[in-house]
Structures are given as C-alpha cells and as structure tokens.
C-alpha cells in the first residue's frame, strides 16, 4: 500500500492486544492443523517466536494486530 502511494515504508513492529495474547496459546496449534488456512498465514504462524517476556515476535519484531511503520516521501 505504501509503495502504491509513491512512498517508502519500513515495518517497525506490531503492537498487541490483550485478546491476541490470550488467543495465541489457545488457537495456534488448531490453526496450523486447519486445512483452509492459506499457506501465507500458516507460514506466518509457524514463524512466530517469543521474546523474553513471552510476547510474540515475527522475524525479530513484535507481532500484533497493529502495525507501526516509518513512512517517507522519496527524495
């Protein structure tokens, strides 16, 4: 979306909801067993790790419902 608008963007990480923190341990394995789950989403769930406090991380950045980006206008 950012590039489509002619801008440059960098994903900085996500912010988490209390519900997400509850859902991940409850539904992670079931989601991975669900045949209707698209491969892109399956890969994302598979790649989730946890930081020292148990917060979900994806590729070294916090993963959550909200995304934080740096957006710049190209020079």
mmCIF file of the N, C-alpha and C atoms, coordinates in Angstrom:
data_MODEL
# 
_entry.id   MODEL 
# 
loop_
_atom_site.group_PDB 
_atom_site.id 
_atom_site.type_symbol 
_atom_site.label_atom_id 
_atom_site.label_alt_id 
_atom_site.label_comp_id 
_atom_site.label_asym_id 
_atom_site.label_entity_id 
_atom_site.label_seq_id 
_atom_site.pdbx_PDB_ins_code 
_atom_site.Cartn_x 
_atom_site.Cartn_y 
_atom_site.Cartn_z 
_atom_site.occupancy 
_atom_site.B_iso_or_equiv 
_atom_site.pdbx_formal_charge 
_atom_site.auth_seq_id 
_atom_site.auth_comp_id 
_atom_site.auth_asym_id 
_atom_site.auth_atom_id 
_atom_site.pdbx_PDB_model_num 
ATOM 1   N N  . UNK A 1 1  ? 0.814  -1.180  0.000  1.00 0.00 ? 1  UNK A N  1 
ATOM 2   C CA . UNK A 1 1  ? 0.000  0.000   0.000  1.00 0.00 ? 1  UNK A CA 1 
ATOM 3   C C  . UNK A 1 1  ? 0.865  1.254   0.000  1.00 0.00 ? 1  UNK A C  1 
ATOM 4   N N  . UNK A 1 2  ? 1.895  1.228   0.814  1.00 0.00 ? 2  UNK A N  1 
ATOM 5   C CA . UNK A 1 2  ? 2.748  2.416   0.925  1.00 0.00 ? 2  UNK A CA 1 
ATOM 6   C C  . UNK A 1 2  ? 3.425  2.701   -0.397 1.00 0.00 ? 2  UNK A C  1 
ATOM 7   N N  . UNK A 1 3  ? 4.013  1.667   -0.997 1.00 0.00 ? 3  UNK A N  1 
ATOM 8   C CA . UNK A 1 3  ? 4.678  1.853   -2.293 1.00 0.00 ? 3  UNK A CA 1 
ATOM 9   C C  . UNK A 1 3  ? 3.685  2.247   -3.368 1.00 0.00 ? 3  UNK A C  1 
ATOM 10  N N  . UNK A 1 4  ? 2.484  1.686   -3.305 1.00 0.00 ? 4  UNK A N  1 
ATOM 11  C CA . UNK A 1 4  ? 1.441  2.027   -4.265 1.00 0.00 ? 4  UNK A CA 1 
ATOM 12  C C  . UNK A 1 4  ? 1.071  3.497   -4.221 1.00 0.00 ? 4  UNK A C  1 
ATOM 13  N N  . UNK A 1 5  ? 1.311  4.142   -3.080 1.00 0.00 ? 5  UNK A N  1 
ATOM 14  C CA . UNK A 1 5  ? 1.026  5.570   -2.932 1.00 0.00 ? 5  UNK A CA 1 
ATOM 15  C C  . UNK A 1 5  ? 2.238  6.419   -3.291 1.00 0.00 ? 5  UNK A C  1 
ATOM 16  N N  . UNK A 1 6  ? 3.308  5.768   -3.777 1.00 0.00 ? 6  UNK A N  1 
ATOM 17  C CA . UNK A 1 6  ? 4.506  6.502   -4.166 1.00 0.00 ? 6  UNK A CA 1 
ATOM 18  C C  . UNK A 1 6  ? 5.404  6.873   -2.999 1.00 0.00 ? 6  UNK A C  1 
ATOM 19  N N  . UNK A 1 7  ? 5.260  6.182   -1.877 1.00 0.00 ? 7  UNK A N  1 
ATOM 20  C CA . UNK A 1 7  ? 6.055  6.470   -0.689 1.00 0.00 ? 7  UNK A CA 1 
ATOM 21  C C  . UNK A 1 7  ? 6.949  5.285   -0.359 1.00 0.00 ? 7  UNK A C  1 
ATOM 22  N N  . UNK A 1 8  ? 7.866  5.497   0.566  1.00 0.00 ? 8  UNK A N  1 
ATOM 23  C CA . UNK A 1 8  ? 8.737  4.431   1.051  1.00 0.00 ? 8  UNK A CA 1 
ATOM 24  C C  . UNK A 1 8  ? 8.353  4.122   2.493  1.00 0.00 ? 8  UNK A C  1 
ATOM 25  N N  . UNK A 1 9  ? 8.325  2.851   2.845  1.00 0.00 ? 9  UNK A N  1 
ATOM 26  C CA . UNK A 1 9  ? 7.933  2.498   4.201  1.00 0.00 ? 9  UNK A CA 1 
ATOM 27  C C  . UNK A 1 9  ? 8.761  1.359   4.756  1.00 0.00 ? 9  UNK A C  1 
ATOM 28  N N  . UNK A 1 10 ? 8.926  1.363   6.067  1.00 0.00 ? 10 UNK A N  1 
ATOM 29  C CA . UNK A 1 10 ? 9.649  0.313   6.775  1.00 0.00 ? 10 UNK A CA 1 
ATOM 30  C C  . UNK A 1 10 ? 8.797  -0.157  7.945  1.00 0.00 ? 10 UNK A C  1 
ATOM 31  N N  . UNK A 1 11 ? 8.574  -1.473  8.027  1.00 0.00 ? 11 UNK A N  1 
ATOM 32  C CA . UNK A 1 11 ? 7.833  -2.046  9.142  1.00 0.00 ? 11 UNK A CA 1 
ATOM 33  C C  . UNK A 1 11 ? 8.711  -2.009  10.378 1.00 0.00 ? 11 UNK A C  1 
ATOM 34  N N  . UNK A 1 12 ? 8.222  -1.411  11.458 1.00 0.00 ? 12 UNK A N  1 
ATOM 35  C CA . UNK A 1 12 ? 8.988  -1.287  12.698 1.00 0.00 ? 12 UNK A CA 1 
ATOM 36  C C  . UNK A 1 12 ? 8.598  -2.337  13.725 1.00 0.00 ? 12 UNK A C  1 
ATOM 37  N N  . UNK A 1 13 ? 7.390  -2.845  13.637 1.00 0.00 ? 13 UNK A N  1 
ATOM 38  C CA . UNK A 1 13 ? 6.907  -3.839  14.581 1.00 0.00 ? 13 UNK A CA 1 
ATOM 39  C C  . UNK A 1 13 ? 5.420  -3.680  14.780 1.00 0.00 ? 13 UNK A C  1 
ATOM 40  N N  . UNK A 1 14 ? 4.864  -4.552  15.585 1.00 0.00 ? 14 UNK A N  1 
ATOM 41  C CA . UNK A 1 14 ? 3.436  -4.508  15.849 1.00 0.00 ? 14 UNK A CA 1 
ATOM 42  C C  . UNK A 1 14 ? 3.158  -4.216  17.306 1.00 0.00 ? 14 UNK A C  1 
ATOM 43  N N  . UNK A 1 15 ? 1.938  -3.824  17.573 1.00 0.00 ? 15 UNK A N  1 
ATOM 44  C CA . UNK A 1 15 ? 1.520  -3.707  18.969 1.00 0.00 ? 15 UNK A CA 1 
ATOM 45  C C  . UNK A 1 15 ? 0.409  -4.709  19.202 1.00 0.00 ? 15 UNK A C  1 
ATOM 46  N N  . UNK A 1 16 ? 0.306  -5.165  20.430 1.00 0.00 ? 16 UNK A N  1 
ATOM 47  C CA . UNK A 1 16 ? -0.502 -6.332  20.773 1.00 0.00 ? 16 UNK A CA 1 
ATOM 48  C C  . UNK A 1 16 ? -1.770 -5.944  21.525 1.00 0.00 ? 16 UNK A C  1 
ATOM 49  N N  . UNK A 1 17 ? -2.786 -6.752  21.332 1.00 0.00 ? 17 UNK A N  1 
ATOM 50  C CA . UNK A 1 17 ? -3.994 -6.609  22.139 1.00 0.00 ? 17 UNK A CA 1 
ATOM 51  C C  . UNK A 1 17 ? -3.994 -7.711  23.197 1.00 0.00 ? 17 UNK A C  1 
ATOM 52  N N  . UNK A 1 18 ? -4.699 -7.477  24.284 1.00 0.00 ? 18 UNK A N  1 
ATOM 53  C CA . UNK A 1 18 ? -4.804 -8.472  25.340 1.00 0.00 ? 18 UNK A CA 1 
ATOM 54  C C  . UNK A 1 18 ? -5.436 -9.749  24.788 1.00 0.00 ? 18 UNK A C  1 
ATOM 55  N N  . UNK A 1 19 ? -6.406 -9.603  23.895 1.00 0.00 ? 19 UNK A N  1 
ATOM 56  C CA . UNK A 1 19 ? -7.055 -10.777 23.304 1.00 0.00 ? 19 UNK A CA 1 
ATOM 57  C C  . UNK A 1 19 ? -6.062 -11.633 22.527 1.00 0.00 ? 19 UNK A C  1 
ATOM 58  N N  . UNK A 1 20 ? -5.202 -11.001 21.757 1.00 0.00 ? 20 UNK A N  1 
ATOM 59  C CA . UNK A 1 20 ? -4.211 -11.759 20.988 1.00 0.00 ? 20 UNK A CA 1 
ATOM 60  C C  . UNK A 1 20 ? -3.320 -12.602 21.893 1.00 0.00 ? 20 UNK A C  1 
ATOM 61  N N  . UNK A 1 21 ? -2.908 -12.015 23.002 1.00 0.00 ? 21 UNK A N  1 
ATOM 62  C CA . UNK A 1 21 ? -2.036 -12.736 23.924 1.00 0.00 ? 21 UNK A CA 1 
ATOM 63  C C  . UNK A 1 21 ? -2.742 -13.946 24.505 1.00 0.00 ? 21 UNK A C  1 
ATOM 64  N N  . UNK A 1 22 ? -4.048 -13.872 24.624 1.00 0.00 ? 22 UNK A N  1 
ATOM 65  C CA . UNK A 1 22 ? -4.849 -14.991 25.111 1.00 0.00 ? 22 UNK A CA 1 
ATOM 66  C C  . UNK A 1 22 ? -5.077 -16.017 23.997 1.00 0.00 ? 22 UNK A C  1 
ATOM 67  N N  . UNK A 1 23 ? -5.312 -15.548 22.786 1.00 0.00 ? 23 UNK A N  1 
ATOM 68  C CA . UNK A 1 23 ? -5.655 -16.425 21.660 1.00 0.00 ? 23 UNK A CA 1 
ATOM 69  C C  . UNK A 1 23 ? -4.490 -17.277 21.167 1.00 0.00 ? 23 UNK A C  1 
ATOM 70  N N  . UNK A 1 24 ? -3.293 -16.712 21.143 1.00 0.00 ? 24 UNK A N  1 
ATOM 71  C CA . UNK A 1 24 ? -2.161 -17.435 20.544 1.00 0.00 ? 24 UNK A CA 1 
ATOM 72  C C  . UNK A 1 24 ? -1.941 -18.810 21.180 1.00 0.00 ? 24 UNK A C  1 
ATOM 73  N N  . UNK A 1 25 ? -1.806 -18.905 22.499 1.00 0.00 ? 25 UNK A N  1 
ATOM 74  C CA . UNK A 1 25 ? -1.603 -20.248 23.060 1.00 0.00 ? 25 UNK A CA 1 
ATOM 75  C C  . UNK A 1 25 ? -2.828 -21.155 22.914 1.00 0.00 ? 25 UNK A C  1 
ATOM 76  N N  . UNK A 1 26 ? -4.020 -20.565 22.868 1.00 0.00 ? 26 UNK A N  1 
ATOM 77  C CA . UNK A 1 26 ? -5.243 -21.372 22.759 1.00 0.00 ? 26 UNK A CA 1 
ATOM 78  C C  . UNK A 1 26 ? -5.446 -21.935 21.362 1.00 0.00 ? 26 UNK A C  1 
ATOM 79  N N  . UNK A 1 27 ? -5.133 -21.147 20.332 1.00 0.00 ? 27 UNK A N  1 
ATOM 80  C CA . UNK A 1 27 ? -5.549 -21.497 18.974 1.00 0.00 ? 27 UNK A CA 1 
ATOM 81  C C  . UNK A 1 27 ? -4.426 -21.761 17.972 1.00 0.00 ? 27 UNK A C  1 
ATOM 82  N N  . UNK A 1 28 ? -3.188 -21.545 18.369 1.00 0.00 ? 28 UNK A N  1 
ATOM 83  C CA . UNK A 1 28 ? -2.065 -21.698 17.420 1.00 0.00 ? 28 UNK A CA 1 
ATOM 84  C C  . UNK A 1 28 ? -2.035 -23.079 16.770 1.00 0.00 ? 28 UNK A C  1 
ATOM 85  N N  . UNK A 1 29 ? -2.014 -24.127 17.575 1.00 0.00 ? 29 UNK A N  1 
ATOM 86  C CA . UNK A 1 29 ? -1.903 -25.481 17.024 1.00 0.00 ? 29 UNK A CA 1 
ATOM 87  C C  . UNK A 1 29 ? -3.115 -25.840 16.171 1.00 0.00 ? 29 UNK A C  1 
ATOM 88  N N  . UNK A 1 30 ? -4.304 -25.468 16.618 1.00 0.00 ? 30 UNK A N  1 
ATOM 89  C CA . UNK A 1 30 ? -5.506 -25.733 15.842 1.00 0.00 ? 30 UNK A CA 1 
ATOM 90  C C  . UNK A 1 30 ? -5.490 -25.026 14.506 1.00 0.00 ? 30 UNK A C  1 
ATOM 91  N N  . UNK A 1 31 ? -4.989 -23.797 14.494 1.00 0.00 ? 31 UNK A N  1 
ATOM 92  C CA . UNK A 1 31 ? -4.900 -23.044 13.242 1.00 0.00 ? 31 UNK A CA 1 
ATOM 93  C C  . UNK A 1 31 ? -3.967 -23.750 12.258 1.00 0.00 ? 31 UNK A C  1 
ATOM 94  N N  . UNK A 1 32 ? -2.846 -24.241 12.760 1.00 0.00 ? 32 UNK A N  1 
ATOM 95  C CA . UNK A 1 32 ? -1.887 -24.924 11.882 1.00 0.00 ? 32 UNK A CA 1 
ATOM 96  C C  . UNK A 1 32 ? -2.437 -26.239 11.328 1.00 0.00 ? 32 UNK A C  1 
ATOM 97  N N  . UNK A 1 33 ? -3.368 -26.833 12.044 1.00 0.00 ? 33 UNK A N  1 
ATOM 98  C CA . UNK A 1 33 ? -3.985 -28.079 11.568 1.00 0.00 ? 33 UNK A CA 1 
ATOM 99  C C  . UNK A 1 33 ? -5.172 -27.831 10.635 1.00 0.00 ? 33 UNK A C  1 
ATOM 100 N N  . UNK A 1 34 ? -5.612 -26.603 10.531 1.00 0.00 ? 34 UNK A N  1 
ATOM 101 C CA . UNK A 1 34 ? -6.783 -26.257 9.734  1.00 0.00 ? 34 UNK A CA 1 
ATOM 102 C C  . UNK A 1 34 ? -6.429 -26.240 8.239  1.00 0.00 ? 34 UNK A C  1 
ATOM 103 N N  . UNK A 1 35 ? -7.016 -27.136 7.428  1.00 0.00 ? 35 UNK A N  1 
ATOM 104 C CA . UNK A 1 35 ? -6.664 -27.201 6.009  1.00 0.00 ? 35 UNK A CA 1 
ATOM 105 C C  . UNK A 1 35 ? -7.080 -25.959 5.210  1.00 0.00 ? 35 UNK A C  1 
ATOM 106 N N  . UNK A 1 36 ? -8.030 -25.178 5.716  1.00 0.00 ? 36 UNK A N  1 
ATOM 107 C CA . UNK A 1 36 ? -8.463 -23.978 4.984  1.00 0.00 ? 36 UNK A CA 1 
ATOM 108 C C  . UNK A 1 36 ? -7.552 -22.777 5.199  1.00 0.00 ? 36 UNK A C  1 
ATOM 109 N N  . UNK A 1 37 ? -6.602 -22.898 6.130  1.00 0.00 ? 37 UNK A N  1 
ATOM 110 C CA . UNK A 1 37 ? -5.693 -21.789 6.394  1.00 0.00 ? 37 UNK A CA 1 
ATOM 111 C C  . UNK A 1 37 ? -4.746 -21.620 5.205  1.00 0.00 ? 37 UNK A C  1 
ATOM 112 N N  . UNK A 1 38 ? -4.739 -20.437 4.618  1.00 0.00 ? 38 UNK A N  1 
ATOM 113 C CA . UNK A 1 38 ? -3.880 -20.166 3.460  1.00 0.00 ? 38 UNK A CA 1 
ATOM 114 C C  . UNK A 1 38 ? -2.407 -20.327 3.841  1.00 0.00 ? 38 UNK A C  1 
ATOM 115 N N  . UNK A 1 39 ? -1.601 -20.744 2.894  1.00 0.00 ? 39 UNK A N  1 
ATOM 116 C CA . UNK A 1 39 ? -0.187 -21.003 3.140  1.00 0.00 ? 39 UNK A CA 1 
ATOM 117 C C  . UNK A 1 39 ? 0.533  -19.775 3.698  1.00 0.00 ? 39 UNK A C  1 
ATOM 118 N N  . UNK A 1 40 ? 0.206  -18.598 3.208  1.00 0.00 ? 40 UNK A N  1 
ATOM 119 C CA . UNK A 1 40 ? 0.825  -17.357 3.687  1.00 0.00 ? 40 UNK A CA 1 
ATOM 120 C C  . UNK A 1 40 ? 0.583  -17.183 5.195  1.00 0.00 ? 40 UNK A C  1 
ATOM 121 N N  . UNK A 1 41 ? -0.626 -17.471 5.654  1.00 0.00 ? 41 UNK A N  1 
ATOM 122 C CA . UNK A 1 41 ? -0.964 -17.326 7.066  1.00 0.00 ? 41 UNK A CA 1 
ATOM 123 C C  . UNK A 1 41 ? -0.339 -18.451 7.893  1.00 0.00 ? 41 UNK A C  1 
ATOM 124 N N  . UNK A 1 42 ? -0.307 -19.638 7.335  1.00 0.00 ? 42 UNK A N  1 
ATOM 125 C CA . UNK A 1 42 ? 0.324  -20.782 8.004  1.00 0.00 ? 42 UNK A CA 1 
ATOM 126 C C  . UNK A 1 42 ? 1.816  -20.491 8.236  1.00 0.00 ? 42 UNK A C  1 
ATOM 127 N N  . UNK A 1 43 ? 2.472  -19.946 7.226  1.00 0.00 ? 43 UNK A N  1 
ATOM 128 C CA . UNK A 1 43 ? 3.892  -19.622 7.349  1.00 0.00 ? 43 UNK A CA 1 
ATOM 129 C C  . UNK A 1 43 ? 4.112  -18.566 8.442  1.00 0.00 ? 43 UNK A C  1 
ATOM 130 N N  . UNK A 1 44 ? 3.240  -17.547 8.460  1.00 0.00 ? 44 UNK A N  1 
ATOM 131 C CA . UNK A 1 44 ? 3.350  -16.508 9.481  1.00 0.00 ? 44 UNK A CA 1 
ATOM 132 C C  . UNK A 1 44 ? 3.245  -17.114 10.879 1.00 0.00 ? 44 UNK A C  1 
ATOM 133 N N  . UNK A 1 45 ? 2.224  -17.924 11.127 1.00 0.00 ? 45 UNK A N  1 
ATOM 134 C CA . UNK A 1 45 ? 2.017  -18.535 12.442 1.00 0.00 ? 45 UNK A CA 1 
ATOM 135 C C  . UNK A 1 45 ? 3.201  -19.441 12.797 1.00 0.00 ? 45 UNK A C  1 
ATOM 136 N N  . UNK A 1 46 ? 3.701  -20.179 11.821 1.00 0.00 ? 46 UNK A N  1 
ATOM 137 C CA . UNK A 1 46 ? 4.836  -21.074 12.053 1.00 0.00 ? 46 UNK A CA 1 
ATOM 138 C C  . UNK A 1 46 ? 6.084  -20.296 12.452 1.00 0.00 ? 46 UNK A C  1 
ATOM 139 N N  . UNK A 1 47 ? 6.266  -19.116 11.884 1.00 0.00 ? 47 UNK A N  1 
ATOM 140 C CA . UNK A 1 47 ? 7.469  -18.317 12.140 1.00 0.00 ? 47 UNK A CA 1 
ATOM 141 C C  . UNK A 1 47 ? 7.411  -17.514 13.437 1.00 0.00 ? 47 UNK A C  1 
ATOM 142 N N  . UNK A 1 48 ? 6.281  -17.489 14.118 1.00 0.00 ? 48 UNK A N  1 
ATOM 143 C CA . UNK A 1 48 ? 6.190  -16.726 15.364 1.00 0.00 ? 48 UNK A CA 1 
ATOM 144 C C  . UNK A 1 48 ? 7.089  -17.333 16.434 1.00 0.00 ? 48 UNK A C  1 
ATOM 145 N N  . UNK A 1 49 ? 7.806  -16.473 17.121 1.00 0.00 ? 49 UNK A N  1 
ATOM 146 C CA . UNK A 1 49 ? 8.630  -16.861 18.264 1.00 0.00 ? 49 UNK A CA 1 
ATOM 147 C C  . UNK A 1 49 ? 8.184  -15.992 19.443 1.00 0.00 ? 49 UNK A C  1 
ATOM 148 N N  . UNK A 1 50 ? 8.870  -16.070 20.566 1.00 0.00 ? 50 UNK A N  1 
ATOM 149 C CA . UNK A 1 50 ? 8.527  -15.253 21.728 1.00 0.00 ? 50 UNK A CA 1 
ATOM 150 C C  . UNK A 1 50 ? 9.773  -14.528 22.236 1.00 0.00 ? 50 UNK A C  1 
ATOM 151 N N  . UNK A 1 51 ? 9.545  -13.314 22.731 1.00 0.00 ? 51 UNK A N  1 
ATOM 152 C CA . UNK A 1 51 ? 10.656 -12.593 23.354 1.00 0.00 ? 51 UNK A CA 1 
ATOM 153 C C  . UNK A 1 51 ? 10.811 -13.055 24.802 1.00 0.00 ? 51 UNK A C  1 
ATOM 154 N N  . UNK A 1 52 ? 11.678 -12.405 25.563 1.00 0.00 ? 52 UNK A N  1 
ATOM 155 C CA . UNK A 1 52 ? 11.959 -12.825 26.937 1.00 0.00 ? 52 UNK A CA 1 
ATOM 156 C C  . UNK A 1 52 ? 10.724 -12.745 27.844 1.00 0.00 ? 52 UNK A C  1 
ATOM 157 N N  . UNK A 1 53 ? 9.776  -11.882 27.494 1.00 0.00 ? 53 UNK A N  1 
ATOM 158 C CA . UNK A 1 53 ? 8.552  -11.744 28.285 1.00 0.00 ? 53 UNK A CA 1 
ATOM 159 C C  . UNK A 1 53 ? 7.410  -12.599 27.736 1.00 0.00 ? 53 UNK A C  1 
ATOM 160 N N  . UNK A 1 54 ? 7.689  -13.373 26.697 1.00 0.00 ? 54 UNK A N  1 
ATOM 161 C CA . UNK A 1 54 ? 6.666  -14.228 26.108 1.00 0.00 ? 54 UNK A CA 1 
ATOM 162 C C  . UNK A 1 54 ? 5.800  -13.551 25.065 1.00 0.00 ? 54 UNK A C  1 
ATOM 163 N N  . UNK A 1 55 ? 6.166  -12.343 24.654 1.00 0.00 ? 55 UNK A N  1 
ATOM 164 C CA . UNK A 1 55 ? 5.406  -11.618 23.638 1.00 0.00 ? 55 UNK A CA 1 
ATOM 165 C C  . UNK A 1 55 ? 5.757  -12.152 22.256 1.00 0.00 ? 55 UNK A C  1 
ATOM 166 N N  . UNK A 1 56 ? 4.753  -12.291 21.374 1.00 0.00 ? 56 UNK A N  1 
ATOM 167 C CA . UNK A 1 56 ? 5.028  -12.854 20.048 1.00 0.00 ? 56 UNK A CA 1 
ATOM 168 C C  . UNK A 1 56 ? 5.895  -11.948 19.189 1.00 0.00 ? 56 UNK A C  1 
ATOM 169 N N  . UNK A 1 57 ? 6.813  -12.601 18.493 1.00 0.00 ? 57 UNK A N  1 
ATOM 170 C CA . UNK A 1 57 ? 7.741  -11.907 17.592 1.00 0.00 ? 57 UNK A CA 1 
ATOM 171 C C  . UNK A 1 57 ? 7.671  -12.584 16.226 1.00 0.00 ? 57 UNK A C  1 
ATOM 172 N N  . UNK A 1 58 ? 7.866  -11.783 15.186 1.00 0.00 ? 58 UNK A N  1 
ATOM 173 C CA . UNK A 1 58 ? 7.941  -12.298 13.830 1.00 0.00 ? 58 UNK A CA 1 
ATOM 174 C C  . UNK A 1 58 ? 9.146  -11.661 13.167 1.00 0.00 ? 58 UNK A C  1 
ATOM 175 N N  . UNK A 1 59 ? 10.096 -12.506 12.825 1.00 0.00 ? 59 UNK A N  1 
ATOM 176 C CA . UNK A 1 59 ? 11.334 -12.045 12.183 1.00 0.00 ? 59 UNK A CA 1 
ATOM 177 C C  . UNK A 1 59 ? 12.012 -10.925 12.971 1.00 0.00 ? 59 UNK A C  1 
ATOM 178 N N  . UNK A 1 60 ? 12.028 -11.106 14.308 1.00 0.00 ? 60 UNK A N  1 
ATOM 179 C CA . UNK A 1 60 ? 12.746 -10.178 15.179 1.00 0.00 ? 60 UNK A CA 1 
ATOM 180 C C  . UNK A 1 60 ? 11.979 -8.940  15.596 1.00 0.00 ? 60 UNK A C  1 
ATOM 181 N N  . UNK A 1 61 ? 10.714 -8.832  15.199 1.00 0.00 ? 61 UNK A N  1 
ATOM 182 C CA . UNK A 1 61 ? 9.915  -7.664  15.573 1.00 0.00 ? 61 UNK A CA 1 
ATOM 183 C C  . UNK A 1 61 ? 8.622  -8.136  16.215 1.00 0.00 ? 61 UNK A C  1 
ATOM 184 N N  . UNK A 1 62 ? 8.095  -7.329  17.139 1.00 0.00 ? 62 UNK A N  1 
ATOM 185 C CA . UNK A 1 62 ? 6.847  -7.716  17.789 1.00 0.00 ? 62 UNK A CA 1 
ATOM 186 C C  . UNK A 1 62 ? 5.731  -7.833  16.773 1.00 0.00 ? 62 UNK A C  1 
ATOM 187 N N  . UNK A 1 63 ? 4.944  -8.879  16.935 1.00 0.00 ? 63 UNK A N  1 
ATOM 188 C CA . UNK A 1 63 ? 3.850  -9.176  16.007 1.00 0.00 ? 63 UNK A CA 1 
ATOM 189 C C  . UNK A 1 63 ? 2.531  -8.961  16.735 1.00 0.00 ? 63 UNK A C  1 
ATOM 190 N N  . UNK A 1 64 ? 1.677  -8.135  16.166 1.00 0.00 ? 64 UNK A N  1 
ATOM 191 C CA . UNK A 1 64 ? 0.381  -7.886  16.778 1.00 0.00 ? 64 UNK A CA 1 
ATOM 192 C C  . UNK A 1 64 ? -0.601 -7.327  15.773 1.00 0.00 ? 64 UNK A C  1 
ATOM 193 N N  . UNK A 1 65 ? -1.792 -7.081  16.251 1.00 0.00 ? 65 UNK A N  1 
ATOM 194 C CA . UNK A 1 65 ? -2.881 -6.607  15.404 1.00 0.00 ? 65 UNK A CA 1 
ATOM 195 C C  . UNK A 1 65 ? -2.548 -5.261  14.754 1.00 0.00 ? 65 UNK A C  1 
ATOM 196 N N  . UNK A 1 66 ? -1.806 -4.459  15.444 1.00 0.00 ? 66 UNK A N  1 
ATOM 197 C CA . UNK A 1 66 ? -1.466 -3.135  14.906 1.00 0.00 ? 66 UNK A CA 1 
ATOM 198 C C  . UNK A 1 66 ? -0.058 -3.113  14.368 1.00 0.00 ? 66 UNK A C  1 
ATOM 199 N N  . UNK A 1 67 ? 0.126  -2.392  13.289 1.00 0.00 ? 67 UNK A N  1 
ATOM 200 C CA . UNK A 1 67 ? 1.456  -2.261  12.702 1.00 0.00 ? 67 UNK A CA 1 
ATOM 201 C C  . UNK A 1 67 ? 1.987  -0.849  12.874 1.00 0.00 ? 67 UNK A C  1 
ATOM 202 N N  . UNK A 1 68 ? 3.294  -0.743  13.079 1.00 0.00 ? 68 UNK A N  1 
ATOM 203 C CA . UNK A 1 68 ? 3.953  0.539   13.188 1.00 0.00 ? 68 UNK A CA 1 
ATOM 204 C C  . UNK A 1 68 ? 4.952  0.641   12.046 1.00 0.00 ? 68 UNK A C  1 
ATOM 205 N N  . UNK A 1 69 ? 4.875  1.724   11.301 1.00 0.00 ? 69 UNK A N  1 
ATOM 206 C CA . UNK A 1 69 ? 5.703  1.907   10.114 1.00 0.00 ? 69 UNK A CA 1 
ATOM 207 C C  . UNK A 1 69 ? 6.369  3.291   10.142 1.00 0.00 ? 69 UNK A C  1 
ATOM 208 N N  . UNK A 1 70 ? 7.519  3.373   9.537  1.00 0.00 ? 70 UNK A N  1 
ATOM 209 C CA . UNK A 1 70 ? 8.125  4.661   9.207  1.00 0.00 ? 70 UNK A CA 1 
ATOM 210 C C  . UNK A 1 70 ? 7.799  4.881   7.734  1.00 0.00 ? 70 UNK A C  1 
ATOM 211 N N  . UNK A 1 71 ? 7.205  6.014   7.421  1.00 0.00 ? 71 UNK A N  1 
ATOM 212 C CA . UNK A 1 71 ? 6.817  6.331   6.042  1.00 0.00 ? 71 UNK A CA 1 
ATOM 213 C C  . UNK A 1 71 ? 7.510  7.613   5.616  1.00 0.00 ? 71 UNK A C  1 
ATOM 214 N N  . UNK A 1 72 ? 8.161  7.563   4.466  1.00 0.00 ? 72 UNK A N  1 
ATOM 215 C CA . UNK A 1 72 ? 8.889  8.713   3.940  1.00 0.00 ? 72 UNK A CA 1 
ATOM 216 C C  . UNK A 1 72 ? 8.495  8.980   2.504  1.00 0.00 ? 72 UNK A C  1 
ATOM 217 N N  . UNK A 1 73 ? 8.574  10.236  2.128  1.00 0.00 ? 73 UNK A N  1 
ATOM 218 C CA . UNK A 1 73 ? 8.406  10.634  0.730  1.00 0.00 ? 73 UNK A CA 1 
ATOM 219 C C  . UNK A 1 73 ? 9.787  10.502  0.083  1.00 0.00 ? 73 UNK A C  1 
ATOM 220 N N  . UNK A 1 74 ? 9.871  9.772   -1.035 1.00 0.00 ? 74 UNK A N  1 
ATOM 221 C CA . UNK A 1 74 ? 11.186 9.628   -1.684 1.00 0.00 ? 74 UNK A CA 1 
ATOM 222 C C  . UNK A 1 74 ? 11.753 10.981  -2.084 1.00 0.00 ? 74 UNK A C  1 
ATOM 223 N N  . UNK A 1 75 ? 13.098 11.078  -2.013 1.00 0.00 ? 75 UNK A N  1 
ATOM 224 C CA . UNK A 1 75 ? 13.732 12.363  -2.393 1.00 0.00 ? 75 UNK A CA 1 
ATOM 225 C C  . UNK A 1 75 ? 13.879 12.491  -3.884 1.00 0.00 ? 75 UNK A C  1 
# 
